[in-house]
Amino acid sequence: MRFEFGSKVLVMGILNVTPDSFSDGGRFFSNSSIAAQIDTMVESGADIIDVGGESTRPFAEPVSIEDELARVLPAIRMIRQRSPIPISIDTTKFEVAEKALDEGADIINDISALRFDPNMIGLVRESGVEVIIMHMQGTPSDMQVDPHYDDVVAEIKDFFKERLAWAAEKGVPGKRFILDPGIGFGKTVGHNLSILKRLDEFIDLECPVLIGHSRKAFIGKLLGIEVDERDAATAAVSALCAMKGVSILRVHDVKKTVEAVRLAEAINKAD
């Protein structure tokens, strides 16, 4: 599936089928709750649903391939039974991504930027799907211990340039990639704010940019609010991202984000 980027900001709804994700862990762990959330996101105007079976919150521990497959494959089948909406599989494991694509997923979302599993690049090359690569300093188990950069945006850009050059050598062209600077993944509050302020510098790389800021800790720290109170602030950041040319927003509350970005797009188009 090829996506048309530029005509509008695409809203990616998060479906975490995990017991321990930072925001909604355990909420969508039964068939009825998964089905209800799928319907809510589709009805609210989601353009993509991102399915994940392994928490990537700070200090999270990895799960086995078997456990991850047992979580994500039924969810993907359920989406496909209910809607033709594009599906993204959020995984770093070749086996999980391969089976997810077989069940109807359309995009691979790899927070390791194809670094954790050496077989992933071959799957990307042979399948022809688009792939989201994210910047992360360290791993989920240690990324927030003491993140440090001399220039966070410049260093993330250099990381993406290296990844794109490496992929090109492996036969995967840059047009297949979507870049995620990794808000909250090995970053302080200040780092996250710098990324958001300087989004135009990522747009310059000429790949679609995805921002995953939804309900993240930096919002809570800045505003003094808990996870379940962060959707309005998330929507505000979504509008900012839309104004700055981001292609995809990965969020929990699809409805609020769709409303925010449509307003932002209308303002951008005004005389």
N, C-alpha and C positions, 0 to 999 in steps of 0.2 A: 504494500500500500504506500503510495506517495502522497505526502501532505502538502497542501498549498499554504505556504507561510507568507504573511504580509497583508492579506486581505482583512484579517481580524486576529486578535489574540485568542489562542486556543486555551481552553480551561480544562485541566486534567484533574479529575476527581480521584482522591486517594481511597483505596479500599485495602486496609490493613487487616489481613486474616491471621492475626497474631494475638497471643495472649499478653504481650508485654510492650507494645509500641508506646511511645511517650504520651501520646494524646488520646488515642482510642483503643489501646490494647485491650483485647477481650470483648469489645463491644460488638464486633462482627465475626463471631466465632461459631454461630449456629446458622443453619441453612435459612431459617426465617429472617434472621437479622441481616444476613448478607443480601438476600433477595430484596428486602425492603430498602436497604441502602443503595443497591443498584438502581432500583426504580426511582428513588429520590434524586439521585445524581443525573440520571437520564432526563427526567422530567424538569430538572432545574437548568438544563442546557449544557451539561458537560459535553465536551468534544472528544475526550479520551478518558478511559478509566485505567488507573495504574494499580495493579494487583501485586501486593507484597506479602510474603510469608515468613520473613525474617526481620526482626526489629533492628534498626540501625541507630537507635537512640544512643547517646553517650553511655559508655561502659557496658553496652550490650554484648552478650556472648553469642557466638555463632550457633546455628542449628544444623542438624544433619540434612543431607540431600533428601532422605526419605521423609523426614518431618516436613520439610519445605514443600515437597511435591504433594504431600497429603493435604496441605493447606491450600495451595494455589490452584491446583488443577480443577477441583470441584467448583471453585469460585469462577474460574474462566469458563467452564462449561455452562454454569448458571447464567453468566452474562450473555454468552452466545445464544442460549435458549431464549433470552428475553429481548435482545437488541443487537443490531449490526454495528453498534458503536465500536470504534477502534479500541484495542486493548494493549496496554503496556505491561510487560512483566518486569517487576523490580527484583532483580537477582544478580548475584556475581558468579553464579554457578552454571557452567555449560549444560549439564544434564537437565537442570530446571528450565533454563531458557529454551533448550531444544524441544522438550516435551510441551512447554507452554505454547511455542509456535505451532506445534503439531495440533494443539487443541484450538487454535484460532487467534492467538495473540499476534499483534502486528508490529510491535516495537520492543526492543530490549532496553531496559533502563538499568545500567550497570554503574553503581556508585564507586566502583574501583577503577573505572575508566579502562576496563579490559586488562587490568594488571593482576588480579587475583587468580584467574583461571586461564592457563595458556591455551586452552582449547576454544575459548570464547571468540577470538578473532576469526577462526576458521568458520564458525557458525555464522557470524556476521557476514563474512565474505560470501558464503555459499547460499545463504537464505535471501540475501538482498534487502533485508529489512533495515529501517533506520535504527540508530542506536544513540541513546543518551549517555554521555560520559560526564562524570562529575569529578570535581576536584575535592580531595580530602587529604588533610595532613594527618598521617597516621592511619589508624583503623578505628572502628567504632569503640573498641575496648579501651583505647588510650588517646583518642584524638583531642579530647578536651582537657588533658592534663596540664599542658603549658604551651598552647599554640603561639608561635612567634613568626613574624615576617618582617623584612626590612621595608618592603612595599607589597602589600597583599595583592593588589590588582595586577601589578606587573609580574609577580611570581606566578599567579594563577594563569595569566596569559601565556607565559613561557611554558608552563605545564601543558596547556592545550596545544600549543604549537608543536611541542615534542610528541604528544600523543597522535596528532594528526599526521605528522611526518612519518612516525612509526607505522601507523595504519596504512598509509599510502604505499610504503615499502612492502606491506603484506597484501596489497591488492585491493584495499578498501578506500575508495575516494572520499575526500572531505565532505562532499555534498550529502553523504549518508549520515553525518554526525549532527547531533544537537548538544550544545554545551551548557552544562550546569555548574556555576561557580561554587556550589556547595555551601549555601548559607547554613551556619551552625555546625559544619563538619570540620573541626579543627580550626575554629575561628572564635575570637572574642567578640563582644558586643561592638567594639570599635571597628574590627575587621568587617563584620557584617554591614555596618553602616557605610563604610568606605566602598564596599562592593556595590551597594544600592545607589550610592551617590555617583559612582563612575561606571554605570552600566553601559554607557555609550562606548567605552573602551573594549568591551567584549563584543558588541555589535560589529566593531571594526574587523573582527576575525572572519566575517562573512559566512558564519554558520548560524542557524537559529539558536537562540538563547532561551533556556528554561530557568525559572527561578522557583525554588521550593522554600518559601518563607513561612508557610502556614503554621500558626500557633507556636512558632519557635521561641526558645528561651529568651532571646534578645528582646522580643516584644514584652515578655513578662518582666524582665529586669528593668527596662526603660519606663514602663507604665505601672509597675507594681500590681499586675493582675495575674490570676491563675490561668492555667491552660484553657479551661472551658469558657473563659471570658475574652478570648483573644481574636474572635472572628471579625469583629468590626475593625480592629487595628490591622488584621491581615488584609481585609478588603481595601483599606486605605493604602497599604503598601502595594497591593495589586494594581490599583489605579496609577500609582507612580510608575510602576514597571511598564504598564501599558503605554503611558506617555513617553517613556524612554525607548520604546521599540522592542521590548521583550516579545518573543513568539509564543511561549507556553508558560502558564502559571499552574503549579502543582499545589492543590489546596484541599482542605477537608470540607469546607462549606462552599459548595459550588454556587448556590443561588446568590449569596452575597458577592462573590467574586465576579460572576457573570454581570450582575448589575453594575458593579464598580467599573469594570473594564469597558462595558458598553458606553457608559458616561464619558470615560476618558477618551475613547475613540471618537465620540461625537465632538468633544472639545478639540481634539487634534484636527478634525476635518473642517472645523468652523473657519470662516473667513477672518 
